[in-house]
Structure formats: structure tokens, C-alpha cells
């Protein structure tokens, strides 16, 4: 099977190596079992998902972050939540327009497995930012504005905290949406 040069370069960046006897240790888009490593699968999915210009994605995720923070200080069912929920609904519609229908969203565990954690010589674990697939990299960046980090990458503990907070924020969003859909009894 022939592979285009761009496929080889993408696979090389994703850390995929050919384990076949003919091409030992040469990058390609599979393994001896014909499947991708978790990092390579994430890289491939990122190539499929990222259809939005960087500045547009940054703006979208900044709006999402502000709306999620706004919701965190409002109890589900309060009328003050309407504006934040409207913003989030609009952002999700916009995101669906810019993403192919066949791409399934990452589960948080899959996302966690995609990201490379590296022990830094300072004694702290960091993450390699380029291994975070979009739009998650931008979501993490928006949530991390003002956070301390090393030049080589953000702290792994901040990444794990972001994932836990994201899960909590999605549960809160779900509670707000459920409260809005409940009929009001007067």
C-alpha cells in the first residue's frame, strides 16, 4: 500500500511507527494490527475535526468559557441563567455547522489518553500542548488564562483539574437545561 508524503509526516508527528519487518521503525498510519495508537487516533481525529480558523475558534471558546463561568454562580432554574444558556446554545449550533456530522465528540477518558504527559527536569509533570486535540486545546487555554506554567508546557495537574472542572461544568449545564425545560407551576 502506498502512502502520501503528507500521511507519513502526519503519522510521524503523531508518533506512529511501522512495526512490519520491511519498514521497521518507519512512520506510517497504522501498526502491525492495522490500528492506530491512542495518540495517532487523536491526531487523525483532530485533523478531521478542526475546520474552524484559529481566531474564530479562540473567540468561540472565550465566549463559551465566560458563559460557563456565568452559569456556575447561578442556581438552576433562575431566570438569570437565560442569557448564558442562549449563548451556549448558539455556540453549539455554530460548532455543529463547522464540524462534519460523522465526527463523534471525544469522551474525557479518550481525551486524557491522547495527551502526552512528560516529566520535566524541574521535577514537575507537564503536558505537551501540541498533543491536545482542538477544540480542547483552545478550551484549556481559555480556562488557563492567567495560570502559571513552564515555558515547555502547562502543568499536568492543571490539565487534570481542567478535565474534572469541565465534567462538573457539563453536569451543571445539564441541570440548568433540565430546569429550563420543566413546566412552571403557578
N, C-alpha and C positions, 0 to 999 in steps of 0.2 A: 504494500500500500504506500503510495506517495503522499508526502506531507508538504504543504507550502512552507516557505521560509518563515512567514509570519506565525504559522501554527507552532513551529519549532521554537521561535522566540517567546511566544506567549507561554508555552509549556515550560520553557527554561525558567522564565520569571516566576512561574507558579511552582517550580521545584519538582517537576515530573521527570522521571528518568526511565529510559527503555531498559528493561531487565532481560531482553532477549539475548541469546548468545551472539547474534550477528551485530547487534548495536549496543553492546554493554555500555552502560553509563552515558548514553546519548539522550538528550532531551526529546521527548515526544509526548503525545496526548493520550497516554494510556500506560498500563502496566502489563505484566505477563498474563494477567487475568482479564485484560481488556477494560478495567475500570480505572477511575481516577482516584488519586489520593484525596483526602478531605480538602487540603489546601488547593489542589488543582481544580477540584469541582467548584470550590468557592470562586476561584479566579475565572473559570469558564462562565459561571452564573453571573458574575459581576460584568463580564463582557456583554452578556445578553441583556442585563437589567439597565445598565447605565446609558440612557438615551437622552438625558437632560444635560444642558450645558452647566458647567461648574457654578457660574454665578447665579443661575436660576435655581439650582439645587440648594446653594447656600442660603438664598433668600427664602425658599420654601421651608427649609429646615429651621431657620431662625424664627419664622412665623409659628411653626409647629411648637418649637421649644417654648416660646412666650405663651402660647395658648395652653400648653400642658402645665406650665408653672402657674398660670392664672387659675386653672381648674383645681390645682392642688390646695388652694386656700378657700375653696367654695364647697359647701356640702352638697351632695347630690340632691337634686330637686329644687334648688334655689334658682330663682329667675336670673340671677347674676351670671349663671353658667351659660346662658343662651349665646352670648357673643363668642365665647371661647369654643363652644361646640359648633357654631356656624363656621368659624374659621377652620377648625379641624375637618369638618365635612367637606368644605371647599378644597382644602389641601389634598384630601384623599381622592376626590374627583379628578383634580389636576394630575395627581400621581398616576391614577389609572389610565388617563389619556396618554401619558408619556411612557407607559410600560406595556410590553406585549402581554396579551391575555394568557399566554401559555406559561409565563414565569410565575412560579409559586414563591410566596414570601418565605424568607429564611425563618426557621424556628430558632429560638435563642440558643439552644444547645448546638445546633449546626453552626450558628454564627460564632459561638465560643470556640468551637473546634477549628474554625477557619483561621483564626488569628494566631500569629506566631508570638509566643512569649519567649523572651531571651533574658538570661541573667546578665546584668550589666556589671562592669568591673567595679562600680561603686557599691556593689552588694545588694542592689535593688533589682527586682524583676521589672522589665519594661516590655511593651508590645511594639512590634514593628507596624507602624501606622499603615504602610502601603499594603499590608495583608488584610486590612479591614475592608470588606466589600462596600461599595456605595449602595444605597444611600446611608448605610450605617456609619461609615467614616465621618460623613458630614454631621450626622446626628450626634455622634460622640464629640466632635469638635465643638458644636454649638453648646452642648451641655458642659463642656470643659473650659469654656472661655473664662480666663482669669485663674485657672488652676496652675499649680507649679508642675513642671515636667523637666525631664532631662533633654538636652539637645538631640540625643539619639532616639528618643521616643517617650511617649507618655508612660506613667507608672501603670503596671499591670493591675494593681489594686484599684486604680481609678476606672479602668476598663470594666472590671468585675462589678464595681459599685454602680457604674452606669447601667450595666445589664440588669442588675437587681432593681434599680430605680425605674428602668424602662418597664419592666414587668409590673411593678406596682402602679406606675402611671397608666398603663393599659387597663389594669383592673379598675382603677379609679374612673377612667374614661368610660368603661363598660357600665359602671354603676351610674354615672351621670346620664348616659344614653337610656338606660333602663328606667331611671326616674322620670326622664322627659316623656317616655312613651306610655307611662302609666296614666290611666284616666284619673282626672281630678274629681274628687267627690266633695261637693259643697254642702 
